[in-house]
Amino acid sequence: MRFAAAPEEEVSINLTPLIDIVFLLLIFFMVSTTFNKETKLEIALPEAGAQGAPDLSPSRLILAITAGGEYQLAVESKSETSEFQTVQAGELRVFLRVAAEKHREAVLVVKADAKTTHQAVVWALDAARKAGIEKVMFSAQAVDG
């Protein structure tokens, strides 16, 4: 007596759950990834000591930033100080470049109001970097305490 051979079941792997998981991971990484290019300001900042360093620069470029984000620029040398000149944000880089070319060893002193926005200060630092100014100082008021 001959018995009929049992038909073999076809073995297959169901790829649908694997494809679902791969698409979910792809969507997760696309949503959670930021594509903003962060910029860097490469400025050598001075170090503060207990008694403060002596000023060795022959002149200073003083950049005052008001609470409203208005820029005012003046040049201070050992003999005299020029009047503050109001500068628009778009023209700040040009003014800083001209002043830096006249006073090669000048240090930029940023005097920002306590309520000045962070954006206004970063804008000024970026303009200074683009103008070729390498030495920057921040002015602060001493507090007794």
Backbone torsions as a table, in degrees:
resi	resn	phi	psi	omega
1	MET	NA	131.0	179.8
2	ARG	-102.5	129.5	176.1
3	PHE	-98.8	141.7	178.1
4	ALA	-74.9	136.2	179.7
5	ALA	-68.7	139.7	-179.7
6	ALA	-68.3	134.2	-179.3
7	PRO	-65.3	134.4	-179.7
8	GLU	-76.4	135.0	176.7
9	GLU	-79.0	140.2	179.4
10	GLU	-79.2	124.2	-179.5
11	VAL	-85.8	128.6	178.1
12	SER	-142.4	152.4	177.9
13	ILE	-103.2	129.5	179.7
14	ASN	-83.4	112.1	-176.1
15	LEU	-89.6	-5.7	-176.9
16	THR	-59.5	-48.0	178.4
17	PRO	-63.9	-36.1	178.5
18	LEU	-64.2	-43.5	179.2
19	ILE	-65.8	-38.4	177.1
20	ASP	-60.8	-45.0	-179.5
21	ILE	-65.3	-41.5	179.3
22	VAL	-62.8	-42.1	178.7
23	PHE	-67.2	-38.0	176.8
24	LEU	-64.1	-41.2	176.8
25	LEU	-65.1	-41.1	178.2
26	LEU	-61.3	-45.9	179.1
27	ILE	-64.1	-41.3	179.0
28	PHE	-59.6	-48.0	-178.4
29	PHE	-69.5	-32.8	177.4
30	MET	-67.3	-39.0	-178.4
31	VAL	-75.4	-36.7	-175.0
32	SER	-86.3	-10.3	-179.5
33	THR	-87.3	136.9	174.9
34	THR	-101.3	141.2	-177.6
35	PHE	-112.6	19.7	178.4
36	ASN	-77.9	134.7	176.4
37	LYS	-90.1	115.3	-179.6
38	GLU	-78.8	139.0	178.4
39	THR	-100.4	155.3	179.9
40	LYS	-122.3	140.1	172.8
41	LEU	-104.6	112.1	-179.3
42	GLU	-95.1	94.1	-177.8
43	ILE	-130.3	130.4	177.5
44	ALA	-82.3	107.7	-178.9
45	LEU	-88.9	144.1	179.4
46	PRO	-73.4	156.8	177.4
47	GLU	-99.3	141.8	-178.8
48	ALA	-99.9	133.7	176.3
49	GLY	-105.7	-175.2	-178.3
50	ALA	-68.3	-35.3	-177.2
51	GLN	-108.9	-1.7	179.3
52	GLY	82.8	143.1	-178.6
53	ALA	-84.6	146.7	176.7
54	PRO	-69.9	148.4	-179.7
55	ASP	-81.5	111.8	-179.0
56	LEU	-99.3	-5.6	-177.8
57	SER	-80.7	141.1	179.5
58	PRO	-70.1	-25.0	179.7
59	SER	-151.2	163.2	179.5
60	ARG	-129.7	144.7	169.4
61	LEU	-102.1	115.8	-177.4
62	ILE	-100.5	120.0	178.2
63	LEU	-112.8	109.9	178.7
64	ALA	-98.1	133.1	178.8
65	ILE	-119.5	120.9	-178.0
66	THR	-80.6	171.0	179.4
67	ALA	-62.3	-28.1	179.0
68	GLY	-84.3	0.1	178.9
69	GLY	87.3	17.7	178.4
70	GLU	-85.3	137.0	-178.7
71	TYR	-101.8	135.8	175.2
72	GLN	-132.1	132.5	-174.4
73	LEU	-121.8	136.7	176.8
74	ALA	-142.2	156.1	176.9
75	VAL	-112.2	129.1	179.9
76	GLU	-119.8	121.0	174.3
77	SER	-113.6	177.4	-177.7
78	LYS	-65.5	-25.1	-177.1
79	SER	-95.3	-32.9	-176.2
80	GLU	-155.7	166.5	176.9
81	THR	-126.0	131.8	179.2
82	SER	-78.9	166.0	177.5
83	GLU	-71.3	149.2	176.1
84	PHE	-70.3	134.9	-179.8
85	GLN	-116.5	126.8	179.5
86	THR	-73.5	132.1	-176.8
87	VAL	-125.4	135.3	175.7
88	GLN	-74.5	153.5	-176.9
89	ALA	-59.3	-38.3	-179.3
90	GLY	-70.5	-24.6	-178.2
91	GLU	-98.1	-0.5	-174.1
92	LEU	-60.6	-43.0	-178.7
93	ARG	-62.2	-41.2	-179.7
94	VAL	-64.6	-45.7	179.7
95	PHE	-63.3	-41.3	178.9
96	LEU	-66.4	-37.9	179.4
97	ARG	-65.5	-43.7	178.9
98	VAL	-63.3	-44.2	-179.8
99	ALA	-66.6	-37.9	179.8
100	ALA	-69.0	-32.7	177.7
101	GLU	-70.7	-34.9	178.3
102	LYS	-72.5	-35.5	-176.7
103	HIS	-122.5	86.1	-172.5
104	ARG	-58.8	-42.3	-175.0
105	GLU	-95.9	16.3	-175.7
106	ALA	-71.5	149.6	176.3
107	VAL	-107.1	135.1	176.7
108	LEU	-85.5	122.8	177.8
109	VAL	-108.3	116.1	-179.3
110	VAL	-95.5	119.1	176.7
111	LYS	-114.2	95.9	-177.7
112	ALA	-103.6	139.4	175.3
113	ASP	-62.9	150.6	-178.8
114	ALA	-61.9	-24.8	-179.0
115	LYS	-100.2	11.0	177.0
116	THR	-67.3	141.7	178.7
117	THR	-71.6	151.6	177.6
118	HIS	-59.7	-37.4	-179.3
119	GLN	-59.9	-40.6	-178.9
120	ALA	-65.0	-38.6	179.5
121	VAL	-71.0	-43.4	179.5
122	VAL	-64.2	-37.9	177.6
123	TRP	-61.0	-42.7	179.9
124	ALA	-66.6	-41.4	178.6
125	LEU	-65.8	-38.3	177.8
126	ASP	-66.6	-40.4	177.6
127	ALA	-64.4	-38.0	178.3
128	ALA	-65.6	-41.6	178.6
129	ARG	-63.4	-43.2	179.7
130	LYS	-69.1	-25.0	178.7
131	ALA	-83.2	-7.1	177.5
132	GLY	90.8	15.2	179.0
133	ILE	-85.2	125.3	-175.5
134	GLU	-103.5	-23.9	-177.0
135	LYS	-107.8	121.4	-178.0
136	VAL	-131.4	137.2	175.4
137	MET	-126.6	150.2	174.9
138	PHE	-110.4	131.5	179.0
139	SER	-88.5	137.8	177.7
140	ALA	-138.2	154.2	179.2
141	GLN	-94.1	132.2	179.6
142	ALA	-70.7	138.3	-179.8
143	VAL	-116.6	127.6	177.2
144	ASP	-76.1	135.1	178.5
145	GLY	177.3	NA	NA
